[in-house]
């Protein structure tokens, strides 16, 4: 992800979430947050690359914390998210991450299924976490990043 991607990334975020990040947050992650790793997935349509996925993780000591992750609605169920997550965790592993953590809306079963495929386990609930509707967040943990498994999912 680069500064020139901000408009597309913000549009994707607004399409994907009822509580999107402001564009300034993505700008901060790219330019100012030393623990942030920001990636996009692109496809080429009519010769023009377009952003169809994005992820921001924070590499904190030995943990890859997934801060936000989305795939454009028109490109879901095409394994773009799976490949982007695998790529990101492989990069985090090579940067020293041993495990990973995230929160996901309790009602987002598709995301929960994807994370389970990667080996994440549900370890708790943050009650009424999301401000827009009071939905719970499911906390998920990947105890050990398995490089061979990630490479098979990429």
ABEGO torsion letter per residue (X at the ends): XBAAAAAAAAAAAAAABABBBBAAAAAAAAAABAABBBBBBBBBBGGBBBBABBBBBBBBEABBBBABBBBBAAABGAGAAAAAAAAAAAAAAAAGBABBBBBBBAABAAAAAAAAAAGBBBAEBBBGABAAAGBBBBBBBBABBBAAAAAAAX
